[in-house]
Amino acid sequence: MSSESVGGICGAIVAAIVLAGAVVFGPIGQFGKPPKPAKAEPAPAAAPAVPAAPAPRGPVIREVPNQ
């Protein structure tokens, strides 16, 4: 057997493994994939009658002593 035929056989084996892996792990297109769920838009919430209080703020440092 010449090196060209050995290379061809090894190439065919590698190509078959890659093709099988592509089919198993990631089918092309929508084949074998679940359909995408439709987006269900929630009903808009009623606006609150009283506006919410502002978020509490952290401590304010007015002056930093020079050490």
MDTraj code that builds the backbone (N, CA, C; nanometers):
import mdtraj as md
import numpy as np

residues = "MET SER SER GLU SER VAL GLY GLY ILE CYS GLY ALA ILE VAL ALA ALA ILE VAL LEU ALA GLY ALA VAL VAL PHE GLY PRO ILE GLY GLN PHE GLY LYS PRO PRO LYS PRO ALA LYS ALA GLU PRO ALA PRO ALA ALA ALA PRO ALA VAL PRO ALA ALA PRO ALA PRO ARG GLY PRO VAL ILE ARG GLU VAL PRO ASN GLN".split()
xyz = np.array([
    [0.0832, -0.1176, 0.0000],
    [0.0000, 0.0000, 0.0000],
    [0.0875, 0.1237, 0.0000],
    [0.0521, 0.2165, -0.0853],
    [0.1306, 0.3397, -0.0917],
    [0.0800, 0.4373, 0.0149],
    [0.1588, 0.5386, 0.0402],
    [0.1221, 0.6365, 0.1428],
    [-0.0026, 0.7159, 0.1018],
    [-0.0244, 0.7289, -0.0285],
    [-0.1428, 0.8011, -0.0745],
    [-0.2713, 0.7248, -0.0402],
    [-0.2689, 0.5943, -0.0545],
    [-0.3894, 0.5168, -0.0226],
    [-0.4131, 0.5119, 0.1286],
    [-0.3061, 0.5056, 0.2074],
    [-0.3200, 0.5083, 0.3533],
    [-0.3770, 0.6435, 0.3966],
    [-0.3284, 0.7500, 0.3360],
    [-0.3792, 0.8836, 0.3665],
    [-0.5256, 0.8985, 0.3275],
    [-0.5622, 0.8408, 0.2147],
    [-0.7013, 0.8471, 0.1707],
    [-0.7937, 0.7723, 0.2650],
    [-0.7497, 0.6554, 0.3116],
    [-0.8303, 0.5770, 0.4053],
    [-0.8433, 0.6509, 0.5384],
    [-0.7330, 0.7052, 0.5888],
    [-0.7373, 0.7811, 0.7152],
    [-0.8253, 0.9050, 0.7001],
    [-0.8170, 0.9727, 0.5868],
    [-0.9005, 1.0898, 0.5622],
    [-1.0481, 1.0544, 0.5586],
    [-1.0813, 0.9410, 0.4978],
    [-1.2206, 0.8983, 0.4921],
    [-1.2724, 0.8636, 0.6314],
    [-1.1876, 0.8009, 0.7142],
    [-1.2286, 0.7661, 0.8505],
    [-1.2516, 0.8928, 0.9323],
    [-1.1604, 0.9893, 0.9227],
    [-1.1752, 1.1153, 0.9963],
    [-1.2990, 1.1898, 0.9483],
    [-1.3233, 1.1927, 0.8185],
    [-1.4405, 1.2618, 0.7656],
    [-1.5693, 1.1965, 0.8141],
    [-1.5714, 1.0642, 0.8202],
    [-1.6906, 0.9944, 0.8678],
    [-1.7160, 1.0238, 1.0160],
    [-1.6112, 1.0316, 1.0957],
    [-1.6257, 1.0614, 1.2387],
    [-1.6767, 1.2042, 1.2574],
    [-1.6200, 1.2987, 1.1815],
    [-1.6628, 1.4382, 1.1929],
    [-1.8077, 1.4530, 1.1492],
    [-1.8461, 1.3874, 1.0418],
    [-1.9839, 1.3948, 0.9940],
    [-2.0811, 1.3341, 1.0949],
    [-2.0444, 1.2207, 1.1534],
    [-2.1304, 1.1583, 1.2536],
    [-2.1431, 1.2481, 1.3766],
    [-2.0339, 1.3104, 1.4184],
    [-2.0395, 1.4016, 1.5322],
    [-2.1254, 1.5237, 1.5036],
    [-2.1195, 1.5739, 1.3807],
    [-2.2017, 1.6895, 1.3444],
    [-2.3497, 1.6542, 1.3476],
    [-2.3859, 1.5357, 1.3063],
    [-2.5257, 1.4946, 1.3058],
    [-2.5741, 1.4697, 1.4484],
    [-2.4898, 1.4090, 1.5322],
    [-2.5316, 1.3760, 1.6687],
    [-2.5426, 1.5009, 1.7546],
    [-2.4418, 1.5899, 1.7496],
    [-2.4366, 1.7032, 1.8408],
    [-2.5035, 1.8285, 1.7878],
    [-2.5242, 1.8419, 1.6600],
    [-2.5857, 1.9634, 1.6086],
    [-2.6450, 1.9424, 1.4718],
    [-2.7667, 1.8897, 1.4652],
    [-2.8271, 1.8687, 1.3349],
    [-2.8425, 1.9999, 1.2578],
    [-2.8315, 1.9914, 1.1298],
    [-2.8374, 2.1097, 1.0448],
    [-2.9831, 2.1543, 1.0314],
    [-3.0069, 2.2841, 1.0444],
    [-3.1410, 2.3382, 1.0288],
    [-3.2308, 2.3013, 1.1455],
    [-3.3599, 2.2836, 1.1163],
    [-3.4566, 2.2513, 1.2211],
    [-3.4735, 2.1008, 1.2386],
    [-3.4010, 2.0202, 1.1652],
    [-3.4135, 1.8753, 1.1753],
    [-3.3696, 1.8297, 1.3133],
    [-3.4584, 1.7682, 1.3880],
    [-3.4242, 1.7132, 1.5186],
    [-3.4251, 1.8137, 1.6312],
    [-3.4571, 1.9405, 1.6032],
    [-3.4598, 2.0407, 1.7084],
    [-3.6044, 2.0678, 1.7477],
    [-3.6278, 2.0966, 1.8739],
    [-3.7654, 2.1294, 1.9140],
    [-3.8054, 2.2643, 1.8556],
    [-3.9330, 2.2839, 1.8276],
    [-3.9755, 2.4136, 1.7726],
    [-3.9589, 2.5241, 1.8764],
    [-3.9335, 2.6447, 1.8274],
    [-3.9157, 2.7571, 1.9178],
    [-4.0506, 2.7941, 1.9777],
    [-4.0545, 2.8156, 2.1104],
    [-4.1834, 2.8520, 2.1715],
    [-4.2248, 2.9927, 2.1303],
    [-4.3541, 3.0116, 2.1157],
    [-4.4064, 3.1431, 2.0811],
    [-4.3966, 3.2335, 2.2029],
    [-4.3647, 3.3595, 2.1778],
    [-4.3531, 3.4538, 2.2879],
    [-4.4919, 3.4915, 2.3357],
    [-4.5161, 3.4717, 2.4642],
    [-4.6423, 3.5106, 2.5241],
    [-4.6196, 3.6433, 2.5955],
    [-4.6785, 3.7497, 2.5420],
    [-4.6594, 3.8810, 2.6028],
    [-4.7554, 3.8962, 2.7201],
    [-4.7030, 3.9297, 2.8376],
    [-4.7908, 3.9461, 2.9541],
    [-4.8757, 4.0721, 2.9386],
    [-4.9913, 4.0699, 3.0031],
    [-5.0789, 4.1870, 2.9994],
    [-5.0109, 4.3013, 3.0729],
    [-5.0251, 4.4231, 3.0236],
    [-4.9599, 4.5356, 3.0924],
    [-5.0187, 4.5548, 3.2316],
    [-4.9333, 4.5762, 3.3269],
    [-4.9766, 4.5931, 3.4658],
    [-5.0398, 4.7308, 3.4830],
    [-5.1355, 4.7386, 3.5716],
    [-5.2004, 4.8658, 3.5983],
    [-5.1025, 4.9587, 3.6684],
    [-5.1066, 5.0857, 3.6336],
    [-5.0159, 5.1831, 3.6934],
    [-5.0555, 5.2053, 3.8389],
    [-4.9593, 5.2092, 3.9312],
    [-4.9942, 5.2310, 4.0722],
    [-5.0451, 5.3732, 4.0927],
    [-5.1401, 5.3882, 4.1835],
    [-5.1992, 5.5191, 4.2098],
    [-5.0989, 5.6100, 4.2808],
    [-5.0160, 5.5523, 4.3694],
    [-4.9181, 5.6304, 4.4442],
    [-4.7799, 5.5961, 4.3902],
    [-4.7004, 5.6967, 4.3557],
    [-4.5661, 5.6644, 4.3055],
    [-4.4819, 5.5984, 4.4150],
    [-4.3946, 5.5093, 4.3737],
    [-4.3103, 5.4370, 4.4690],
    [-4.2080, 5.5318, 4.5308],
    [-4.1704, 5.5023, 4.6539],
    [-4.0705, 5.5833, 4.7238],
    [-3.9345, 5.5623, 4.6576],
    [-3.8509, 5.6646, 4.6561],
    [-3.7180, 5.6476, 4.5952],
    [-3.6349, 5.5474, 4.6743],
    [-3.5425, 5.4847, 4.6059],
    [-3.4574, 5.3849, 4.6702],
    [-3.3709, 5.4509, 4.7771],
    [-3.3469, 5.3834, 4.8896],
    [-3.2616, 5.4428, 4.9940],
    [-3.1185, 5.4576, 4.9429],
    [-3.0567, 5.5653, 4.9826],
    [-2.9207, 5.5918, 4.9392],
    [-2.8233, 5.5568, 5.0511],
    [-2.7014, 5.5386, 5.0127],
    [-2.5985, 5.5045, 5.1101],
    [-2.5552, 5.6262, 5.1913],
    [-2.4647, 5.6064, 5.2857],
    [-2.4192, 5.7194, 5.3681],
    [-2.3404, 5.8201, 5.2838],
    [-2.3538, 5.9449, 5.3198],
    [-2.2832, 6.0517, 5.2483],
    [-2.1638, 6.0933, 5.3340],
    [-2.0435, 6.0880, 5.2770],
    [-1.9222, 6.1274, 5.3489],
    [-1.8935, 6.2710, 5.3099],
    [-1.9030, 6.3599, 5.4071],
    [-1.8875, 6.5024, 5.3786],
    [-1.7398, 6.5432, 5.3794],
    [-1.6664, 6.4872, 5.4702],
    [-1.5285, 6.5300, 5.4851],
    [-1.4429, 6.4099, 5.5247],
    [-1.3253, 6.4016, 5.4646],
    [-1.2332, 6.2937, 5.4984],
    [-1.1144, 6.3560, 5.5707],
    [-1.0873, 6.3117, 5.6935],
    [-0.9748, 6.3713, 5.7672],
    [-0.8409, 6.3407, 5.6980],
    [-0.7513, 6.4375, 5.7051],
    [-0.6183, 6.4250, 5.6471],
    [-0.5264, 6.3582, 5.7485],
    [-0.4744, 6.2428, 5.7166],
    [-0.3915, 6.1721, 5.8149],
    [-0.2491, 6.1720, 5.7750],
])
top = md.Topology()
chain = top.add_chain()
for i, resn in enumerate(residues, 1):
    res = top.add_residue(resn, chain, resSeq=i)
    for name in ("N", "CA", "C"):
        top.add_atom(name, md.element.get_by_symbol(name[0]), res)
traj = md.Trajectory(xyz[None], top)
